[in-house]
């Protein structure tokens, strides 16, 4: 952890506090270029924006995919107040971001939240492999 890493993580934590003050869950992130310039900042806006996917990490990954070449994205670092969830991690991978530095781990965050009351969805599958593979086959070559 460098001095700059700490400075940018502190900014992500400030963004999380701003999100909470604004009525949203307390998560914040920023994207920093290789020269140390802040390229973009985001706060969680899932409540005020009425969009359950409005996580700051996802918003920054989408921004990077639109605005940066894959090579430029690979040279960036995302600083975020909490370890990205699975949805955000997938978007980060697909936008080719080079590095993610987070403050709270998922395990630490879970320890700060009340126990989950819902079991979550029941997933069933895989199924219909012969048919499902047809539109995918050859796409990733």
PASEBA-1860 file (N, C-alpha, C; in nm, 3 decimals):
! residues 141
1> XXXXXXXX> 0.085/-0.117/0.000/0.000/0.000/0.000/0.090/0.124/0.000 ~ 0.076/0.203/-0.103/0.156/0.325/-0.113/0.082/0.442/-0.047 ~ 0.152/0.552/-0.033/0.089/0.674/0.019/-0.026/0.717/-0.073 ~ -0.005/0.709/-0.204/-0.112/0.744/-0.299/-0.231/0.649/-0.287 ~ -0.204/0.519/-0.271/-0.314/0.423/-0.251/-0.398/0.464/-0.131 ~ -0.332/0.498/-0.022/-0.405/0.537/0.098/-0.486/0.665/0.075 ~ -0.426/0.760/0.008/-0.495/0.887/-0.020/-0.620/0.863/-0.105 ~ -0.607/0.781/-0.208/-0.723/0.756/-0.294/-0.828/0.670/-0.224
9> XXXXXXXX> -0.787/0.576/-0.140/-0.884/0.499/-0.062/-0.961/0.589/0.033 ~ -0.892/0.685/0.093/-0.961/0.780/0.182/-1.066/0.860/0.104 ~ -1.035/0.894/-0.020/-1.134/0.964/-0.103/-1.254/0.873/-0.131 ~ -1.229/0.746/-0.158/-1.340/0.651/-0.181/-1.429/0.643/-0.057 ~ -1.367/0.643/0.060/-1.443/0.640/0.185/-1.524/0.769/0.202 ~ -1.466/0.884/0.163/-1.542/1.011/0.166/-1.663/1.003/0.073 ~ -1.643/0.947/-0.045/-1.755/0.932/-0.140/-1.863/0.841/-0.082 ~ -1.822/0.738/-0.009/-1.920/0.649/0.057/-2.000/0.727/0.161
17> XXXXXXXX> -1.934/0.811/0.238/-2.004/0.893/0.337/-2.101/0.989/0.270 ~ -2.060/1.046/0.156/-2.149/1.137/0.081/-2.272/1.061/0.030 ~ -2.251/0.939/-0.016/-2.366/0.858/-0.063/-2.464/0.836/0.052 ~ -2.411/0.800/0.168/-2.498/0.777/0.283/-2.572/0.903/0.323 ~ -2.501/1.017/0.327/-2.564/1.145/0.362/-2.675/1.180/0.263 ~ -2.662/1.135/0.138/-2.761/1.164/0.035/-2.876/1.065/0.032 ~ -2.874/0.964/0.120/-2.984/0.869/0.127/-2.960/0.737/0.057 ~ -2.836/0.713/0.015/-2.802/0.589/-0.053/-2.713/0.502/0.033
25> XXXXXXXX> -2.696/0.375/-0.003/-2.601/0.289/0.069/-2.461/0.348/0.063 ~ -2.381/0.328/0.167/-2.252/0.396/0.181/-2.137/0.332/0.103 ~ -2.137/0.355/-0.028/-2.029/0.303/-0.111/-1.983/0.410/-0.209 ~ -1.851/0.419/-0.226/-1.794/0.517/-0.318/-1.669/0.462/-0.384 ~ -1.643/0.511/-0.505/-1.529/0.463/-0.584/-1.475/0.573/-0.672 ~ -1.348/0.561/-0.708/-1.289/0.651/-0.806/-1.194/0.573/-0.895 ~ -1.174/0.624/-1.015/-1.086/0.563/-1.114/-0.970/0.658/-1.138 ~ -0.849/0.606/-1.123/-0.728/0.687/-1.132/-0.641/0.637/-1.247
33> XXXXXXXX> -0.592/0.732/-1.325/-0.505/0.698/-1.437/-0.363/0.670/-1.391 ~ -0.277/0.625/-1.483/-0.141/0.587/-1.446/-0.055/0.703/-1.398 ~ -0.093/0.825/-1.434/-0.019/0.943/-1.389/-0.072/0.999/-1.258 ~ -0.171/0.933/-1.198/-0.226/0.977/-1.070/-0.342/1.074/-1.080 ~ -0.386/1.102/-1.201/-0.503/1.189/-1.220/-0.631/1.111/-1.195 ~ -0.724/1.173/-1.124/-0.855/1.112/-1.104/-0.935/1.130/-1.232 ~ -0.974/1.018/-1.292/-1.047/1.021/-1.418/-1.197/1.036/-1.397 ~ -1.248/0.973/-1.291/-1.392/0.977/-1.263/-1.416/0.931/-1.119
41> XXXXXXXX> -1.523/0.982/-1.061/-1.566/0.943/-0.927/-1.714/0.909/-0.931 ~ -1.754/0.816/-0.845/-1.895/0.779/-0.837/-1.932/0.742/-0.695 ~ -2.060/0.760/-0.665/-2.120/0.719/-0.538/-2.232/0.622/-0.569 ~ -2.266/0.539/-0.472/-2.382/0.453/-0.487/-2.505/0.541/-0.501 ~ -2.594/0.506/-0.593/-2.719/0.580/-0.609/-2.835/0.484/-0.633 ~ -2.830/0.369/-0.567/-2.934/0.269/-0.588/-3.070/0.312/-0.537 ~ -3.073/0.389/-0.430/-3.200/0.433/-0.372/-3.250/0.559/-0.443 ~ -3.167/0.662/-0.444/-3.211/0.789/-0.503/-3.229/0.781/-0.653
49> XXXXXXXX> -3.159/0.690/-0.718/-3.173/0.673/-0.863/-3.274/0.566/-0.901 ~ -3.324/0.494/-0.801/-3.423/0.390/-0.830/-3.367/0.279/-0.920 ~ -3.239/0.249/-0.906/-3.174/0.150/-0.993/-3.087/0.060/-0.907 ~ -3.129/-0.065/-0.889/-3.057/-0.156/-0.801/-2.915/-0.187/-0.850 ~ -2.884/-0.153/-0.975/-2.750/-0.178/-1.028/-2.658/-0.056/-1.020 ~ -2.702/0.052/-0.959/-2.625/0.177/-0.958/-2.514/0.177/-0.852 ~ -2.434/0.072/-0.853/-2.316/0.065/-0.766/-2.207/0.151/-0.827 ~ -2.126/0.217/-0.745/-2.023/0.304/-0.802/-1.921/0.229/-0.887
57> XXXXXXXX> -1.886/0.107/-0.848/-1.789/0.030/-0.925/-1.843/-0.003/-1.064 ~ -1.971/-0.039/-1.071/-2.033/-0.070/-1.200/-2.039/0.055/-1.286 ~ -2.077/0.168/-1.227/-2.084/0.292/-1.304/-1.947/0.330/-1.360 ~ -1.842/0.312/-1.282/-1.707/0.344/-1.331/-1.660/0.245/-1.437 ~ -1.692/0.118/-1.420/-1.655/0.018/-1.521/-1.724/0.049/-1.654 ~ -1.850/0.089/-1.647/-1.923/0.124/-1.769/-1.863/0.249/-1.833 ~ -1.827/0.346/-1.751/-1.763/0.468/-1.802/-1.633/0.432/-1.873 ~ -1.551/0.348/-1.808/-1.421/0.310/-1.866/-1.440/0.237/-1.999
65> XXXXXXXX> -1.539/0.148/-2.006/-1.563/0.074/-2.129/-1.605/0.167/-2.243 ~ -1.677/0.274/-2.211/-1.720/0.371/-2.313/-1.608/0.467/-2.351 ~ -1.532/0.513/-2.253/-1.441/0.627/-2.273/-1.294/0.591/-2.293 ~ -1.253/0.470/-2.257/-1.112/0.434/-2.264/-1.090/0.316/-2.357 ~ -0.974/0.313/-2.419/-0.936/0.194/-2.493/-0.903/0.084/-2.393 ~ -0.906/-0.041/-2.434/-0.867/-0.148/-2.341/-0.726/-0.127/-2.284 ~ -0.635/-0.076/-2.365/-0.498/-0.052/-2.318/-0.496/0.058/-2.212 ~ -0.570/0.164/-2.234/-0.576/0.273/-2.136/-0.644/0.226/-2.008
73> XXXXXXXX> -0.751/0.147/-2.021/-0.822/0.096/-1.903/-0.730/0.006/-1.821 ~ -0.648/-0.073/-1.887/-0.558/-0.164/-1.816/-0.454/-0.090/-1.733 ~ -0.432/0.037/-1.762/-0.334/0.117/-1.688/-0.397/0.191/-1.571 ~ -0.527/0.173/-1.548/-0.596/0.244/-1.441/-0.603/0.162/-1.313 ~ -0.634/0.233/-1.205/-0.662/0.169/-1.077/-0.795/0.221/-1.026 ~ -0.883/0.129/-0.986/-1.006/0.167/-0.920/-0.983/0.157/-0.770 ~ -1.020/0.262/-0.699/-1.018/0.263/-0.552/-1.161/0.264/-0.507 ~ -1.194/0.174/-0.416/-1.333/0.161/-0.376/-1.343/0.133/-0.227
81> XXXXXXXX> -1.449/0.182/-0.167/-1.466/0.173/-0.023/-1.491/0.031/0.025 ~ -1.533/-0.057/-0.065/-1.563/-0.195/-0.027/-1.531/-0.287/-0.144 ~ -1.496/-0.409/-0.115/-1.467/-0.507/-0.218/-1.586/-0.518/-0.313 ~ -1.563/-0.510/-0.444/-1.674/-0.516/-0.539/-1.752/-0.647/-0.530 ~ -1.883/-0.636/-0.547/-1.970/-0.753/-0.549/-1.947/-0.830/-0.679 ~ -2.012/-0.942/-0.694/-1.998/-1.024/-0.814/-2.038/-0.952/-0.941 ~ -2.147/-0.876/-0.937/-2.193/-0.802/-1.054/-2.086/-0.701/-1.096 ~ -2.034/-0.628/-0.999/-1.935/-0.525/-1.030/-1.803/-0.587/-1.074
89> XXXXXXXX> -1.765/-0.698/-1.013/-1.642/-0.767/-1.052/-1.648/-0.810/-1.197 ~ -1.763/-0.862/-1.239/-1.780/-0.900/-1.379/-1.764/-0.782/-1.472 ~ -1.823/-0.669/-1.436/-1.812/-0.549/-1.520/-1.669/-0.497/-1.522 ~ -1.601/-0.502/-1.409/-1.462/-0.458/-1.402/-1.376/-0.544/-1.495 ~ -1.396/-0.674/-1.492/-1.321/-0.763/-1.581/-1.349/-0.731/-1.727 ~ -1.473/-0.708/-1.761/-1.510/-0.684/-1.901/-1.467/-0.546/-1.950 ~ -1.443/-0.453/-1.859/-1.397/-0.320/-1.901/-1.245/-0.311/-1.901 ~ -1.178/-0.420/-1.864/-1.032/-0.433/-1.870/-0.956/-0.344/-1.772
97> XXXXXXXX> -1.020/-0.304/-1.662/-0.948/-0.224/-1.562/-0.830/-0.305/-1.509 ~ -0.720/-0.236/-1.483/-0.597/-0.306/-1.448/-0.583/-0.347/-1.303 ~ -0.642/-0.270/-1.213/-0.617/-0.294/-1.070/-0.734/-0.238/-0.990 ~ -0.768/-0.307/-0.881/-0.871/-0.260/-0.789/-0.812/-0.266/-0.648 ~ -0.823/-0.155/-0.577/-0.779/-0.147/-0.438/-0.902/-0.113/-0.355 ~ -0.933/-0.196/-0.253/-1.054/-0.172/-0.175/-1.021/-0.162/-0.027 ~ -1.111/-0.095/0.046/-1.093/-0.076/0.190/-1.152/-0.196/0.265 ~ -1.283/-0.206/0.273/-1.346/-0.317/0.345/-1.357/-0.439/0.256
105> XXXXXXXX> -1.326/-0.556/0.312/-1.350/-0.681/0.240/-1.498/-0.715/0.250 ~ -1.542/-0.806/0.167/-1.681/-0.853/0.173/-1.710/-0.912/0.311 ~ -1.615/-0.988/0.364/-1.632/-1.048/0.497/-1.646/-0.940/0.605 ~ -1.563/-0.837/0.596/-1.573/-0.728/0.695/-1.706/-0.655/0.683 ~ -1.750/-0.629/0.559/-1.879/-0.564/0.538/-1.992/-0.648/0.595 ~ -1.989/-0.778/0.570/-2.093/-0.867/0.620/-2.100/-0.860/0.773 ~ -1.986/-0.847/0.838/-1.983/-0.836/0.984/-2.044/-0.708/1.036 ~ -2.054/-0.606/0.953/-2.112/-0.477/0.993/-2.262/-0.468/0.964
113> XXXXXXXX> -2.316/-0.566/0.893/-2.456/-0.564/0.853/-2.536/-0.661/0.939 ~ -2.666/-0.638/0.952/-2.749/-0.738/1.021/-2.754/-0.866/0.938 ~ -2.784/-0.978/1.002/-2.792/-1.105/0.927/-2.897/-1.098/0.816 ~ -2.867/-1.166/0.708/-2.961/-1.171/0.595/-3.088/-1.244/0.637 ~ -3.201/-1.192/0.593/-3.329/-1.256/0.629/-3.382/-1.344/0.517 ~ -3.340/-1.319/0.395/-3.387/-1.399/0.282/-3.279/-1.498/0.240 ~ -3.321/-1.613/0.195/-3.228/-1.717/0.154/-3.167/-1.689/0.017 ~ -3.227/-1.603/-0.061/-3.179/-1.577/-0.196/-3.248/-1.668/-0.296
121> XXXXXXXX> -3.225/-1.642/-0.423/-3.295/-1.722/-0.525/-3.239/-1.863/-0.533 ~ -3.323/-1.955/-0.575/-3.278/-2.092/-0.599/-3.236/-2.100/-0.745 ~ -3.113/-2.135/-0.770/-3.062/-2.148/-0.907/-3.074/-2.292/-0.952 ~ -3.119/-2.312/-1.074/-3.132/-2.445/-1.130/-3.064/-2.448/-1.265 ~ -2.984/-2.549/-1.288/-2.913/-2.562/-1.414/-2.779/-2.624/-1.389 ~ -2.703/-2.649/-1.486/-2.726/-2.620/-1.628/-2.828/-2.715/-1.689 ~ -2.884/-2.671/-1.801/-2.983/-2.752/-1.871/-2.978/-2.719/-2.020 ~ -3.023/-2.807/-2.102/-3.034/-2.791/-2.247/-2.903/-2.751/-2.313
129> XXXXXXXX> -2.794/-2.816/-2.270/-2.662/-2.782/-2.321/-2.656/-2.786/-2.474 ~ -2.709/-2.892/-2.535/-2.700/-2.906/-2.681/-2.759/-2.786/-2.753 ~ -2.868/-2.735/-2.704/-2.932/-2.620/-2.768/-2.867/-2.487/-2.726 ~ -2.832/-2.476/-2.599/-2.777/-2.350/-2.547/-2.638/-2.319/-2.603 ~ -2.562/-2.422/-2.639/-2.428/-2.399/-2.688/-2.425/-2.342/-2.830 ~ -2.530/-2.361/-2.907/-2.532/-2.322/-3.048/-2.504/-2.173/-3.068 ~ -2.575/-2.080/-3.002/-2.546/-1.939/-3.029/-2.410/-1.893/-2.973 ~ -2.354/-1.970/-2.881/-2.227/-1.931/-2.818/-2.106/-1.987/-2.891
137> XXXXX> -2.123/-2.107/-2.946/-2.012/-2.177/-3.010/-1.945/-2.091/-3.117 ~ -1.812/-2.075/-3.105/-1.735/-1.999/-3.202/-1.728/-1.850/-3.176 ~ -1.808/-1.800/-3.085/-1.808/-1.655/-3.058/-1.676/-1.608/-2.998 ~ -1.617/-1.687/-2.909/-1.500/-1.644/-2.835/-1.369/-1.687/-2.898 ~ -1.368/-1.713/-3.026/-1.243/-1.751/-3.092/-1.173/-1.634/-3.152
END
